Amino acid sequence: MGATDEPPGRALRTPRAAGAAGMLSALLLGTVVVLVHAAIPDHPTDAGAWLADGSSRDSLNVALQLVPFAGIFFLWFMGAVRDYVGAAEDKFFATLFFGSGVLYLAVIFVLAAAVGGLLALAGSASSAQLRMWEYGRHLTLVLLSSYSTRIAAVFVLSATTLCHRLGMFPRWLTWSGYAVAVVLLFVVSTDAWFALVFPLWVLVVSARVLRVALRPTTQPE
């Protein structure tokens, strides 16, 4: 076997792994978004009630446990997709794809740290800690519904354009990707629940990659 030869079956294993990792990441990210939005009130005047509500803190604790695994699966999914695209990738869009994906994960981990700060304030209702809670609540919601979604929009745009140019996406998935990017850029700020369209898009793309990978291929004789 020459130095540039690939081991048999490698071209199939990589897309399968990418699809599986992407689907797991999408499900975990969607769960985190739901838990955080459901647990943190939209209005800062609810601070006292939130600090006394153990169920909200339990939801955030679950979200904190899921974030590292969602990040690991998402990062591995990115690497596997880039390997699947291979040398044919457009360098400009590939750089946007990789950079925006890493930056998105960084924002999500900062968000998790902010959520951890909110949990650390639970159990006390002093005026100083209530002010800190209001700051942490605002920081968490801004990171979740503003910064992370804009970075996710760049990720969707670059991935959609890259895969469309290489013929990896059908037309309906290409237009869906552009629509998701528009929602993440302009609509999420008015309704934070629209942030769920990003993990939904990751889920659909991952299912597409996995479906293509599972198609039977003709082996050269």
C-alpha angles and dihedrals in degrees: 000000000000125000092256097045116113122224114257114272096016092118089059100041095055097056091044091053091045092052094047093047092046093051092050091047092049093051093047094046091049091050091050092051092050094047095047095046092045094048102043116067120231093226125061092217088076092069097108094049092046094051089053095047112092094186092064091051090049090054091051091048089055090049091052091053092052099047098076092050092046089052094049093050092045094050092047089048090055093051093047093050092050089050090050092052090048126174093341092074120118106247095217097051092037089057091049090047094051097039096047091046093053092044090050090055091048091054091048091052091048087051089053090052090052090051089051088054090054090052091050089060094055117113096038132081103185116142093246093051092045089057090049089049091053090051092049092047092052092046092050095049093045092051092047101043102028119023101031092046094051091051089046088054091057089049092052093046094049095043092047094048093045095049093042092054090051092048094245096123126059117229095260092055092047093054091043089055092052090048091051090051091053091050092050092049101045114008105047093069089064096045116018093199089074086076085085090075090077098060087041090056091048089051093051094046092047091051089050092051091047092048092052091047092053094054112111114254130203111247117218114248 
